[in-house]
Amino acid sequence: MKRSGDLEYASARIAARFGERPAEGAWRTIAIVRGFAAFLDAAGTPPFRRWLSGITANAGPHDIEATLRAHWRALVDELCGWMPEQWHPAIAWAAALAELPYVQHLARGAEAPSWMADDPVFAEVSRHAAQAVRRGALAPLAAAWASPEGLMRAWVDEWWRRAPRNLRTERGPLADCARLLIAHRAAAADASASDGTLMRRTLVARLCVLYRRATLDPAALFIFLALSALDMERLRGELLRRALFPRLGRVG
């Protein structure tokens, strides 16, 4: 019987999804496939299928980006449905992570690319920028127009405001996860492409260890979300490289 909204039920569901994540061997298998259509076929296995649903061999870069963002929002919504209501505001705010690069692009004064006008999330933002952000679900990020580099800090502050009080502590698995992510972000800013690949794998390995230690802790959900975001970002890179540079095939 479904027990949505129950922590034990949510922990079991998240553990099952964690077990479905692609192992490094699965990544290596798809990485050697050159063509975009062939890549979609090779990656149509359970570890990748959820992310690739709706992406066809004719998809362009913006179609790929939009589909992945939609899958991310769907994952966040699904996790909200599993957890007790008190967790919903903090979980729901994770959906905004998919929008941060685009909000920062506009906050820096850059021109809105043409695809934004047709995007269901960014159509109004592309026309009215800061004013549209202030009026919508991304309102806590409006301060980025005064300080674009502080966008992630604004996201974290809003997440912290939404989080249940029992999570607001400097100790525990969630605090450990935050420290890992902050340290990775700082180190990645100065890393080369090859160093970045190794650093990402190291981060994933450490997050997996942390998740296993926190399996029965509600914080495990957010560690799983961090891992899912890294998986999506890695798959995005594989897809876009083939969509944008079909003649180059695999690089590196």
Secondary structure as UniProt FT lines:
FT   TURN            4..5
FT   HELIX           7..20
FT   HELIX           24..31
FT   HELIX           36..42
FT   HELIX           46..52
FT   TURN            53..54
FT   TURN            57..58
FT   HELIX           61..82
FT   HELIX           85..87
FT   HELIX           88..93
FT   HELIX           94..99
FT   HELIX           100..107
FT   TURN            108..109
FT   HELIX           114..118
FT   TURN            120..122
FT   HELIX           123..128
FT   HELIX           130..135
FT   TURN            137..138
FT   HELIX           139..145
FT   HELIX           148..150
FT   HELIX           151..162
FT   HELIX           165..167
FT   HELIX           173..188
FT   TURN            189..190
FT   HELIX           193..213
FT   TURN            214..216
FT   TURN            218..219
FT   HELIX           220..244
FT   TURN            246..248
//
